[in-house]
Amino acid sequence: MSISREIIKPEEGSSISCLDLDMEEFDNPYHYHPEIEITWIVKSSGQRIIGDSIESFEPGNLALIGSNVPHQYMNLGKTRAVSKVVQFLPDVFGKDLLVKPEFFWMNDLFISAKRGIQFGEQTLKAVSSVMSQIFVVQEPWRKITLLIELLWLLHSSEDRKPVTSLAYQQSFSFPSIERAKKTINYLEQNWDRDITRDEIAKIANLHPHSVSRFFKTHIGITFQEFLIQHRIHQASQSLLESDRTILDIALSCGFKNLSNFNKQFKRIKATSPSLYRKQKYRRPG
């Protein structure tokens, strides 16, 4: 897991990026980009991070994520990650359009998207056909008109709700992302040894007492929890890819003893390390 800026490259001749994804697992780290994003989970379940919100997701999950709002999808189990993602810059329709009275509604939607917006089943039924068409039409101008129609339907939704806290929207800033990126990259490089709060404070140029609040505000979890989750991720990879003992893996991943490792692993993965390892023998092929 790493916080980074993703570079979005639409197809030549288009201002909109349309990703029709079907993969073993979502492979993007915790990231951000200036483009607004609409994500429709067609098939998969797991954990979704948007700003300071950490929630589970299921097939049919539909979300609008604002410009530069950090996010990540992580699927769990053996279900493939199948989704449709539409990405576009806020000024995709021209810099002056949002100040026109006819498009005030769109400006309001983009402002609301800074907290992320979650939509319900009713909205998904209303937008699924329009969103699917964006992926198949060939004419670039038609993609634009379909996107406007899609955004209108999202704006008109009666089952939408904000994802992040109001405090997150008020405190969010680009410099804070850069500070979080530097800190998380450091944790990624040193996750297998003891790391103190004072050490993180020095890297992030924060007072030690502000470290946990900074992580909670901008990443959604404390730095201790981030470290535990990263270590469990590394351990789960080793469980599936090696024949090393569970104790050896636990110790090499920074856990002091097997008991704590088992406890944290089950909390995060909802299964024991030994049962998790057996998954590789049940996978087809």
C-alpha positions as a printed NumPy array, in Angstrom:
array([[  0.   ,   0.   ,   0.   ],
       [  1.326,   3.432,  -0.943],
       [ -0.129,   6.867,  -1.454],
       [  0.737,   8.211,  -4.876],
       [ -0.573,  10.34 ,  -7.691],
       [ -2.026,   8.32 , -10.538],
       [ -1.523,   9.654, -14.058],
       [ -4.729,   9.279, -16.078],
       [ -4.309,   8.96 , -19.842],
       [ -7.559,   8.941, -21.838],
       [ -7.609,   7.316, -25.235],
       [ -6.4  ,   9.472, -28.103],
       [ -9.13 ,  11.826, -29.298],
       [-11.071,  11.672, -26.017],
       [-11.165,  13.711, -22.8  ],
       [-12.735,  10.879, -20.819],
       [-10.988,   7.775, -19.501],
       [-13.168,   4.653, -19.512],
       [-11.735,   1.597, -17.744],
       [-13.581,  -1.708, -18.121],
       [-11.662,  -3.739, -15.534],
       [-11.654,  -7.5  , -15.05 ],
       [ -8.658,  -8.717, -13.029],
       [ -7.623, -10.995, -10.187],
       [ -7.562,  -8.086,  -7.749],
       [ -7.606,  -4.31 ,  -7.698],
       [ -3.951,  -3.373,  -8.059],
       [ -3.973,   0.373,  -7.396],
       [ -2.499,   1.541,  -4.072],
       [ -3.98 ,   4.34 ,  -1.985],
       [ -3.823,   7.113,  -4.598],
       [ -5.271,  10.374,  -5.878],
       [ -5.609,  12.224,  -9.167],
       [ -7.112,  15.544, -10.296],
       [ -9.764,  13.714, -12.311],
       [-13.233,  13.122, -10.88 ],
       [-14.05 ,   9.404, -10.823],
       [-17.227,   7.344, -11.072],
       [-16.682,   3.733,  -9.97 ],
       [-19.247,   0.963, -10.413],
       [-18.334,  -2.37 ,  -8.815],
       [-19.849,  -5.001, -11.101],
       [-18.392,  -8.041,  -9.348],
       [-16.219,  -8.192,  -6.225],
       [-16.387,  -7.478,  -2.525],
       [-13.866,  -6.118,  -0.097],
       [-12.762,  -2.913,   1.592],
       [-12.897,   0.595,   0.165],
       [-10.996,   3.608,   1.442],
       [-12.103,   7.101,   0.429],
       [-10.506,   9.926,   2.4  ],
       [-11.112,   9.168,   6.086],
       [-13.796,   6.564,   5.367],
       [-13.116,   2.818,   5.466],
       [-16.127,   0.716,   4.444],
       [-16.861,  -2.631,   2.885],
       [-18.217,  -2.865,  -0.656],
       [-20.261,  -5.427,  -2.548],
       [-21.327,  -5.892,  -6.197],
       [-23.458,  -2.945,  -7.251],
       [-21.477,  -0.409,  -5.227],
       [-21.547,   2.955,  -7.02 ],
       [-19.485,   5.954,  -5.92 ],
       [-18.516,   9.405,  -7.18 ],
       [-15.058,  10.472,  -5.996],
       [-14.017,  14.109,  -6.248],
       [-10.858,  15.64 ,  -7.666],
       [ -7.693,  14.803,  -5.668],
       [ -9.58 ,  12.772,  -3.043],
       [ -7.362,   9.785,  -2.081],
       [ -8.983,   6.364,  -2.447],
       [ -8.35 ,   2.648,  -2.815],
       [-10.384,  -0.506,  -3.461],
       [ -9.155,  -3.848,  -2.065],
       [-11.056,  -7.018,  -2.917],
       [-11.143,  -9.982,  -0.533],
       [-11.39 , -13.703,  -1.155],
       [-11.315, -15.374,  -4.553],
       [-13.855, -13.179,  -6.375],
       [-12.413, -11.387,  -9.408],
       [-12.309,  -7.604,  -9.432],
       [-14.745,  -6.481, -12.128],
       [-15.653,  -2.802, -12.365],
       [-16.412,   0.075, -14.7  ],
       [-14.572,   3.333, -14.024],
       [-15.102,   6.703, -15.715],
       [-12.567,   9.474, -15.057],
       [-12.558,  13.075, -16.268],
       [-11.211,  16.483, -15.274],
       [-13.625,  18.96 , -13.649],
       [-13.286,  21.288, -16.655],
       [-13.88 ,  18.541, -19.228],
       [-16.86 ,  20.518, -20.57 ],
       [-14.973,  23.815, -20.64 ],
       [-13.864,  26.134, -17.854],
       [-16.868,  28.464, -18.207],
       [-19.653,  25.89 , -18.302],
       [-20.055,  25.439, -14.541],
       [-20.786,  29.148, -14.025],
       [-23.696,  29.047, -16.465],
       [-27.123,  28.968, -14.763],
       [-28.057,  25.834, -16.71 ],
       [-25.148,  23.943, -15.108],
       [-25.153,  25.185, -11.521],
       [-26.376,  21.703, -10.605],
       [-23.18 ,  20.166, -11.977],
       [-20.994,  22.546,  -9.988],
       [-22.939,  21.603,  -6.841],
       [-22.392,  17.901,  -7.618],
       [-18.643,  18.364,  -8.057],
       [-18.44 ,  20.261,  -4.756],
       [-20.331,  17.462,  -2.971],
       [-17.971,  14.916,  -4.574],
       [-15.09 ,  16.362,  -2.534],
       [-16.447,  14.216,   0.305],
       [-17.159,  11.3  ,  -2.003],
       [-20.76 ,  10.252,  -2.715],
       [-22.212,   6.772,  -2.247],
       [-25.324,   5.861,  -4.269],
       [-27.954,   3.239,  -3.565],
       [-29.598,   0.502,  -5.603],
       [-32.278,   2.812,  -6.996],
       [-29.684,   5.124,  -8.561],
       [-27.652,   2.225,  -9.942],
       [-30.73 ,   0.956, -11.804],
       [-31.276,   4.445, -13.218],
       [-27.687,   5.002, -14.407],
       [-26.404,   1.533, -15.369],
       [-27.627,   1.71 , -18.971],
       [-26.241,   5.207, -19.595],
       [-22.904,   4.401, -17.946],
       [-22.57 ,   1.182, -19.957],
       [-23.184,   3.07 , -23.203],
       [-20.226,   5.362, -22.522],
       [-17.967,   2.326, -22.894],
       [-19.312,   1.237, -26.289],
       [-20.095,   4.386, -28.282],
       [-17.362,   5.366, -30.741],
       [-18.097,   9.045, -31.316],
       [-16.234,  11.242, -28.771],
       [-19.034,  13.824, -28.779],
       [-21.52 ,  11.103, -27.847],
       [-19.394,  10.126, -24.831],
       [-19.583,  13.741, -23.666],
       [-23.381,  13.923, -23.962],
       [-23.761,  10.583, -22.187],
       [-21.482,  11.784, -19.388],
       [-23.63 ,  14.886, -18.903],
       [-26.724,  12.667, -18.763],
       [-25.   ,  10.359, -16.27 ],
       [-23.999,  13.259, -14.022],
       [-27.556,  14.638, -14.125],
       [-28.909,  11.289, -12.964],
       [-26.371,  11.201, -10.123],
       [-27.265,  14.762,  -9.143],
       [-30.957,  13.837,  -9.116],
       [-30.406,  10.765,  -6.943],
       [-32.609,  10.429,  -3.876],
       [-30.527,   7.682,  -2.25 ],
       [-27.112,   9.309,  -2.185],
       [-25.037,  10.046,   0.895],
       [-21.597,  11.569,   1.59 ],
       [-18.75 ,   9.144,   2.241],
       [-16.154,  11.08 ,   4.243],
       [-16.702,  13.141,   7.353],
       [-17.332,  16.876,   7.107],
       [-14.133,  17.437,   9.087],
       [-12.169,  15.632,   6.382],
       [-13.467,  17.935,   3.652],
       [-12.593,  20.995,   5.697],
       [ -9.07 ,  19.802,   6.493],
       [ -8.167,  18.28 ,   3.115],
       [ -5.363,  19.97 ,   1.199],
       [ -2.812,  18.983,  -1.433],
       [  0.203,  19.616,   0.858],
       [ -1.303,  17.201,   3.377],
       [ -1.329,  14.503,   0.69 ],
       [  2.358,  15.067,   0.005],
       [  3.152,  14.824,   3.717],
       [  1.1  ,  11.624,   4.013],
       [  2.809,  10.209,   0.919],
       [  6.252,  10.812,   2.413],
       [  5.23 ,   9.222,   5.704],
       [  3.574,   6.154,   4.187],
       [  6.48 ,   5.564,   1.842],
       [  8.755,   5.565,   4.886],
       [  6.518,   3.051,   6.659],
       [  6.505,   0.87 ,   3.556],
       [ 10.29 ,   0.749,   3.524],
       [ 10.655,   0.026,   7.25 ],
       [  7.545,  -2.008,   8.079],
       [  9.482,  -5.071,   9.259],
       [ 11.12 ,  -3.346,  12.247],
       [  9.984,  -1.384,  15.294],
       [  8.836,   2.131,  14.384],
       [  8.046,   4.698,  17.076],
       [  5.617,   7.587,  17.056],
       [  8.509,  10.026,  17.553],
       [ 10.226,   8.603,  14.489],
       [  7.105,   9.135,  12.363],
       [  6.67 ,  12.64 ,  13.772],
       [ 10.167,  13.548,  12.612],
       [  9.554,  12.21 ,   9.093],
       [  6.207,  14.026,   8.817],
       [  7.485,  17.199,  10.52 ],
       [  4.741,  16.943,  13.139],
       [  4.547,  17.064,  16.911],
       [  4.456,  13.468,  18.239],
       [  1.003,  14.035,  19.746],
       [ -0.327,  15.044,  16.3  ],
       [  0.76 ,  11.908,  14.446],
       [ -2.28 ,   9.741,  15.132],
       [ -4.702,  12.595,  14.458],
       [ -2.949,  13.39 ,  11.163],
       [ -3.163,   9.755,  10.022],
       [ -6.771,   9.442,  11.13 ],
       [ -7.768,  12.613,   9.309],
       [ -5.937,  12.098,   6.028],
       [ -5.64 ,   8.329,   5.703],
       [ -8.56 ,   7.127,   7.784],
       [ -6.619,   4.982,  10.275],
       [ -3.859,   5.513,  12.836],
       [ -0.271,   4.907,  11.776],
       [ -0.155,   1.871,  14.11 ],
       [ -3.172,   0.378,  12.329],
       [ -1.687,   1.151,   8.925],
       [  1.506,  -0.628,   9.95 ],
       [ -0.41 ,  -3.671,  11.213],
       [ -2.486,  -3.882,   8.021],
       [  0.608,  -3.595,   5.85 ],
       [  2.379,  -6.318,   7.834],
       [ -0.649,  -8.603,   7.558],
       [ -0.721,  -7.972,   3.808],
       [  2.929,  -8.959,   3.521],
       [  2.34 , -12.013,   5.704],
       [ -0.65 , -13.14 ,   3.63 ],
       [  1.483, -13.011,   0.49 ],
       [  4.146, -15.136,   2.158],
       [  1.541, -17.636,   3.355],
       [  0.353, -18.213,  -0.207],
       [  3.707, -18.029,  -1.968],
       [  6.064, -19.907,   0.375],
       [  6.236, -22.992,   2.599],
       [  7.779, -21.132,   5.538],
       [  6.252, -21.806,   8.948],
       [  3.598, -19.434,  10.227],
       [  5.804, -18.511,  13.17 ],
       [  8.72 , -17.642,  10.893],
       [  6.478, -15.455,   8.734],
       [  4.974, -13.735,  11.772],
       [  8.362, -12.847,  13.261],
       [  9.804, -11.694,   9.923],
       [  6.815,  -9.396,   9.46 ],
       [  7.462,  -7.53 ,  12.68 ],
       [  5.159,  -9.336,  15.129],
       [  6.596, -10.118,  18.557],
       [  4.795, -13.416,  19.018],
       [  2.511, -15.871,  17.25 ],
       [ -0.477, -15.157,  19.486],
       [ -0.65 , -11.482,  18.526],
       [ -0.062, -12.311,  14.863],
       [ -2.951, -14.793,  14.831],
       [ -5.22 , -12.287,  16.591],
       [ -4.453,  -9.439,  14.165],
       [ -4.6  , -11.707,  11.112],
       [ -8.054, -13.005,  12.007],
       [ -9.294,  -9.476,  12.759],
       [ -8.235,  -8.186,   9.35 ],
       [ -8.691, -11.263,   7.147],
       [-11.633, -12.831,   9.005],
       [ -9.869, -16.187,   9.004],
       [ -6.844, -17.836,  10.597],
       [ -3.405, -17.882,   8.907],
       [ -3.568, -21.676,   8.503],
       [ -6.991, -21.595,   6.817],
       [ -5.916, -18.67 ,   4.659],
       [ -2.889, -20.655,   3.466],
       [ -5.11 , -23.562,   2.441],
       [ -6.816, -21.29 ,  -0.109],
       [ -3.968, -21.781,  -2.559],
       [ -4.696, -25.477,  -2.683],
       [ -8.376, -24.836,  -3.428],
       [ -7.754, -22.444,  -6.301],
       [ -8.586, -23.837,  -9.757],
       [ -5.646, -24.623, -12.068]])
